[in-house]
Amino acid sequence: MNKNRSSFASRALSRRTFLRGAGVAMGLPWLSAMQPAMAAGEPVAPQRFAWIYVPNGVVQDAWTPEKIGRQWELSPTLRPLAKFRNDINVYSGLDREFRGGTGVHAQAGCCWLTSSPPTEALDGGFPTNTSLDQIIARKINGGTLLPSMELSCNDHTNQRETKYFETISWHGPGYAANAQKNPRDVFDRLFGKPDPRMASLLDVVMEDARRLERSLGPSDRSKLGEFLDSVRSVEQKIQKAEQHAAKRHQSPMTRPTGIPEDRGEYIRVMVDLITIAFQQDLTRVATLVIDPERWDTPRMYHGVFDSPQNHHALTHTKGDEAKEKLQRIDEFHVSQFAYFLERMQAMSDSSGTLLNSSLLTYGSGMGNGQIHDYNDLPVITAGNLHGKVPTGIHHRFAGKKPVANLWLSQAQAAGIEVDNFADSSGTIDLRNSPAT
């Protein structure tokens, strides 16, 4: 029994209540029992931000909706987001200026969220500086366990490219926020490593969980049960991946990687980890690289193709067959973002759902991979950030409008008092229909 904890029933629960066991501490989702403490001044529904990066641009004519404002209709590639049509915004006509002297693919990735204007080369020719996610994390982290999470689904074992092709988060010029790629490592970082004799994190904290459950009302008991089920689900996915990985390794001494073989499952378990970290307020800022730029290694898109495909090479292959394959890859990636929105919408907080209190951004640092175009970058945002960002709008901009205008607007929405960001020329009015 955990003798260091006072009875849950003796007081209103703090938002920082943890379930504890041998060597681990697990935060809780928002429960009604926390309301009295929040009314007394504890934080209510913090803002959360996440950026999801996809490489090599998109097939533009299948991506961009034809109509603008609130009358827009889902394009073929965006069909997986049909359920969330009124919870998202689509931005088209946003650009970035390429700085010559560095790789076009490398700069597309590493400078997507950079705070350095293209005229500055602070990192060996690359215009990188502190990225937007890190700037916002410093503002809103609120003493969370992790100021930010940086994750990547780049499981390629060959080092074909440099860090600039797979890094979107930077502490400063040249200082990459190295992303974690193994779901097991991310899980251990969030919750600590339980007693090795225990097969499950939940086994370690279950005694504390049962004590808490006895003090809760029916609604909170149901929420706690759903939360514990979601943690168990992530554990089981990782354990399943480890079992498969162990079978592939010749040496029984090699620690299993914990990376699922199925591409979609790999991405989804990373999304699950971000969602749980947001729900428990372990972090409020996250980035996820779905795949690095240019990495010319074929990969399997399970459930989409019967054989591995080279995403980058397809962008430089002419013909309808290559274009159709690219569109299917784009739609596959969008479907993983739709899964993220489902998870965020399914989890509650004091102001409603996690999606309501968040701003999730999905996009690429390249517009059209076939011509290495930095114009018309594909960008989607989801969530209304406590009503600060009205949704259901297709914002289309004429002329050259820097994507940094959107980043500046996001920084201001996070409460950062700043008048410019990178090469921004102004802000985007997130509350109104677009200028054209």
Backbone hydrogen bonds, N-H to C=O, Kabsch-Sander energy under -0.5 kcal/mol:
donor,donor_aa,acceptor,acceptor_aa,energy
3,K,1,M,-1.2
5,R,2,N,-0.9
10,S,7,S,-1.2
11,R,8,F,-1.0
13,L,33,A,-1.3
17,T,14,S,-1.8
19,L,26,M,-3.5
20,R,18,F,-0.5
21,G,24,V,-1.9
23,G,21,G,-1.0
24,V,21,G,-1.0
25,A,191,F,-0.9
26,M,19,L,-3.3
27,G,25,A,-0.5
28,L,17,T,-0.8
30,W,348,S,-0.7
34,M,31,L,-2.0
35,Q,32,S,-1.8
38,M,34,M,-2.1
39,A,35,Q,-2.6
40,A,36,P,-1.0
41,G,38,M,-1.8
42,E,37,A,-1.4
48,R,357,S,-1.5
49,F,284,R,-2.7
50,A,359,L,-1.7
51,W,286,A,-1.7
52,I,361,T,-3.5
53,Y,51,W,-0.5
53,Y,288,L,-2.7
54,V,363,G,-2.2
58,V,367,G,-2.1
60,Q,58,V,-1.0
62,A,59,V,-1.0
63,W,59,V,-0.8
63,W,60,Q,-0.9
64,T,60,Q,-2.4
69,G,394,H,-2.3
71,Q,68,I,-1.3
72,W,69,G,-0.5
77,T,62,A,-2.5
79,R,76,P,-1.1
81,L,78,L,-2.1
82,A,79,R,-2.0
84,F,81,L,-1.6
85,R,82,A,-1.5
87,D,84,F,-2.3
88,I,84,F,-0.6
88,I,85,R,-0.5
89,N,381,T,-2.6
90,V,393,I,-2.1
91,Y,379,V,-2.5
92,S,395,H,-2.8
95,D,401,K,-2.9
96,R,374,Y,-1.6
98,F,96,R,-0.5
100,G,98,F,-0.6
102,T,99,R,-0.7
107,Q,103,G,-2.5
108,A,104,V,-1.2
109,G,105,H,-1.6
110,C,106,A,-2.6
110,C,164,Y,-0.9
111,C,107,Q,-1.6
112,W,109,G,-1.3
114,T,111,C,-0.6
120,E,117,P,-2.2
122,L,126,F,-0.6
123,D,126,F,-1.4
126,F,123,D,-1.8
128,T,126,F,-1.8
131,S,170,W,-2.0
132,L,113,L,-2.9
134,Q,131,S,-0.5
135,I,131,S,-1.9
136,I,132,L,-2.6
137,A,133,D,-2.3
138,R,134,Q,-1.8
139,K,135,I,-0.8
139,K,136,I,-0.6
140,I,136,I,-2.3
141,N,137,A,-1.6
144,T,141,N,-1.7
146,L,282,L,-2.9
149,M,285,V,-2.0
151,L,149,M,-0.5
151,L,287,T,-2.7
152,S,180,Q,-2.2
153,C,289,V,-2.9
155,D,153,C,-1.2
160,R,158,N,-1.4
165,F,162,T,-1.7
166,E,163,K,-1.1
167,T,163,K,-0.8
171,H,175,Y,-2.7
172,G,175,Y,-0.9
175,Y,172,G,-2.2
176,A,174,G,-1.0
177,A,169,S,-2.7
178,N,176,A,-1.3
180,Q,150,E,-2.8
185,D,182,N,-0.5
186,V,182,N,-1.9
187,F,183,P,-2.6
188,D,184,R,-2.5
189,R,185,D,-2.1
190,L,186,V,-2.0
191,F,187,F,-2.3
192,G,188,D,-2.4
198,M,195,D,-2.8
204,V,200,S,-0.9
204,V,201,L,-0.8
205,V,201,L,-1.4
206,M,202,L,-1.3
209,A,205,V,-2.3
210,R,206,M,-2.6
211,R,207,E,-1.8
212,L,208,D,-2.2
213,E,209,A,-2.7
214,R,210,R,-1.6
215,S,211,R,-0.5
215,S,212,L,-1.6
216,L,213,E,-1.2
221,R,217,G,-2.5
222,S,218,P,-2.0
223,K,219,S,-2.1
224,L,220,D,-2.9
225,G,221,R,-2.4
226,E,222,S,-2.4
227,F,223,K,-2.4
228,L,224,L,-2.7
229,D,225,G,-2.1
230,S,226,E,-1.9
231,V,227,F,-2.1
232,R,228,L,-2.4
233,S,229,D,-2.3
234,V,230,S,-1.9
235,E,231,V,-2.4
236,Q,232,R,-2.6
237,K,233,S,-2.0
238,I,234,V,-2.3
239,Q,235,E,-2.9
240,K,236,Q,-2.4
241,A,237,K,-2.1
242,E,238,I,-2.5
243,Q,239,Q,-2.2
244,H,240,K,-2.1
245,A,241,A,-2.6
246,A,242,E,-2.8
247,K,243,Q,-1.5
248,R,244,H,-1.2
249,H,245,A,-1.6
254,T,251,S,-1.3
266,Y,262,D,-2.2
267,I,263,R,-2.0
268,R,264,G,-2.5
269,V,265,E,-2.4
270,M,266,Y,-1.5
271,V,267,I,-2.1
272,D,268,R,-2.6
273,L,269,V,-1.9
274,I,270,M,-2.0
275,T,271,V,-2.6
276,I,272,D,-2.5
277,A,273,L,-2.3
278,F,274,I,-2.4
279,Q,275,T,-2.7
280,Q,276,I,-2.5
281,D,278,F,-1.1
282,L,277,A,-2.7
283,T,277,A,-1.1
286,A,49,F,-1.9
287,T,149,M,-2.2
288,L,51,W,-2.3
289,V,151,L,-2.1
290,I,53,Y,-2.8
290,I,288,L,-0.7
291,D,53,Y,-0.6
293,E,165,F,-2.8
295,W,293,E,-1.4
297,T,295,W,-2.9
299,R,309,Q,-2.4
302,H,300,M,-0.8
304,V,301,Y,-2.2
305,F,301,Y,-2.0
309,Q,299,R,-3.0
311,H,309,Q,-0.9
314,L,310,N,-2.2
315,T,311,H,-1.2
315,T,312,H,-0.7
316,H,312,H,-0.6
316,H,313,A,-1.2
317,T,314,L,-1.5
318,K,316,H,-0.5
323,K,319,G,-1.8
324,E,320,D,-2.6
325,K,321,E,-2.0
326,L,322,A,-2.4
327,Q,323,K,-2.2
328,R,324,E,-1.7
329,I,325,K,-2.1
330,D,326,L,-2.7
331,E,327,Q,-2.6
332,F,328,R,-2.1
333,H,329,I,-2.4
334,V,330,D,-2.3
335,S,331,E,-2.1
336,Q,332,F,-1.2
337,F,333,H,-1.5
338,A,334,V,-2.2
339,Y,335,S,-1.6
340,F,336,Q,-1.7
341,L,337,F,-2.1
342,E,338,A,-2.2
343,R,339,Y,-2.4
344,M,340,F,-2.4
345,Q,341,L,-2.5
346,A,342,E,-1.6
347,M,343,R,-0.8
349,D,352,G,-3.3
352,G,349,D,-1.8
354,L,344,M,-1.0
354,L,347,M,-2.4
355,L,344,M,-1.1
357,S,353,T,-1.0
358,S,355,L,-1.1
359,L,48,R,-2.2
360,L,382,A,-2.8
361,T,50,A,-3.1
362,Y,380,I,-3.0
363,G,52,I,-2.3
364,S,378,P,-1.4
367,G,373,D,-3.6
368,N,373,D,-0.7
369,G,56,N,-0.7
369,G,367,G,-0.5
371,I,368,N,-0.8
372,H,368,N,-0.5
373,D,368,N,-2.1
377,L,94,L,-3.1
379,V,91,Y,-1.0
380,I,362,Y,-2.6
381,T,89,N,-2.3
382,A,360,L,-2.2
383,G,87,D,-2.0
384,N,355,L,-0.5
385,L,355,L,-0.6
385,L,358,S,-1.5
386,H,356,N,-3.0
388,K,384,N,-0.9
388,K,385,L,-1.3
389,V,384,N,-2.5
392,G,88,I,-2.7
393,I,88,I,-0.6
394,H,69,G,-2.3
395,H,90,V,-3.0
395,H,393,I,-0.7
396,R,394,H,-0.6
397,F,92,S,-2.0
401,K,93,G,-0.8
401,K,399,G,-0.8
403,V,95,D,-3.2
405,N,402,P,-1.8
406,L,403,V,-0.9
407,W,403,V,-1.7
408,L,404,A,-2.7
409,S,405,N,-1.9
410,Q,406,L,-2.4
411,A,407,W,-2.4
412,Q,408,L,-2.3
413,A,409,S,-2.1
414,A,410,Q,-1.4
415,G,412,Q,-1.7
416,I,411,A,-2.1
417,E,415,G,-0.5
418,V,416,I,-1.3
422,A,115,S,-0.7
424,S,421,F,-2.2
428,I,405,N,-0.7
430,L,428,I,-1.4
432,N,429,D,-1.2
